[in-house]
Amino acid sequence: MKTSRRKFLRYSATGASLLALGPEALAAPKKGAKKRILILGGTGFLGPAVVEAARARGHSLTLFNRGKTRPELFPDVEKLRGDRDPDKDEGLKALKGKKWDAVVDTSGYYPRMVRASAALLAPNVKQYVFISSVSAYASDKTPREDESGPTATLSDPNVETMGKDFEFYGGLKRACEEAAEAALPGRVANIRPGYIVGPDDRSDRFTYWPVRFDKGGEMLAPGTAKDPLQIIDVRDLAEWLVLLIEGQVNGVFNAVGPAEPWSMGAMLDTCRKVTGRDTKVTWVPAEFLEKHGETGDVRLPIYMPPTGTSLGTHLRSNAKAVKAGLKFRPVDITVRDTLAYFKGLPEERRNKPRAGLPAEREVELLALWQKAQAEPKAPEEKPATSPAPAASGQGG
């Protein structure tokens, strides 16, 4: 699977943490100050979490979207209808002449559309929070890379497709960041999350692991237990975004977690703790899985072998975001709530998971691995003895 496709398919702030950012921390939040927040989108995955986090802190919300995805959500929240594409139907007309303290753009994928919304809103908003992605970086090969790392580019700046293998996704996200900053210089927070997980995640990517562990039996796990893993609970991300708005904190931030370095093994240990299941975990090397055609991020969701071009995929630095107040709830809460969310879905939906190995394929791969382990290994050849160096022929 191409790296570009892999990249696609990847609680409180204190005054001191804001000051640590220097000039990017524009102002500490005023006690009791309520914000008017516009969300472009608001009914997918991150959007609803932002709505809940903002309302919990007393802020007022407006959602702008087409009204096609879960329009029944938040009946008491102001909703404006339109389209991100200014050339379609009513476009952005519903936003004209209205004022907000901040806008959270959770649905920006093409720079032309982000440029249009940012330019229209620039005179009437104080801050533009754009949800980008760690895919905006040029590569994933450097562990602990921070926000200064090289970013992706587009050979065609006008492209409006992700590409067959999502090869344009990262470049498009980076171009969207630039479009927002050009319209509101110094007033943009470009947020680069990794894998956003938690309850209401309809992709089933991270969800696959606690759900599969809860089924028991023998479970295939890719790579090794030490292979790194980074996620961010959608609720932690949403609550932090609200805090950035309250403090008008701008800049570029890697939004990845958890608080301490995590791994595939630690994640499955957490699943064991949460489920109480005695599931047998069999680790199968990434090379073996690749040899048998399993390299994608859908059937082995969120896993990336820490080698080559994906060495740093799950090792991004989050130091800057942590200084800006990003906090993480315990990972067992994320696993528990994610599993509970999935179990609460209708049976028909649970029977059609959107990510992870099909049960029969998992059994097949485990059998192939066990067979490979049982086969006698060829003896290693001993290296030939190196000849003694020839005499120089020079007398002493």
Secondary structure by P-SEA (a helix, b strand, c coil): ccaaaaaaacccccaaaaaaaccccccccccccccbbbbcccccaaaaaaaaaaaaacccccccccccccccccccbbbbbbbccccccccccccccccccbbbccccccaaaaaaaaaaacccccbbbbbccccccccccccccccccbbbbbcccccccccccccaaaaaaaaaaaaaaaaccccbbbbbbcccccccccccccccaaaaaaaccbbbbcccccbbbbbbcaaaaaaaaaaaaaaccccccccccccccccaaaaaaaaaaaaccbbbbbbbbaaaaaaacccccccccccccccccccccccccaaaaaaaccccccaaaaaaaaaaaaaaccaaaaacccccccaaaaaaaaaaaaaaaacccccccccccccccccccccc
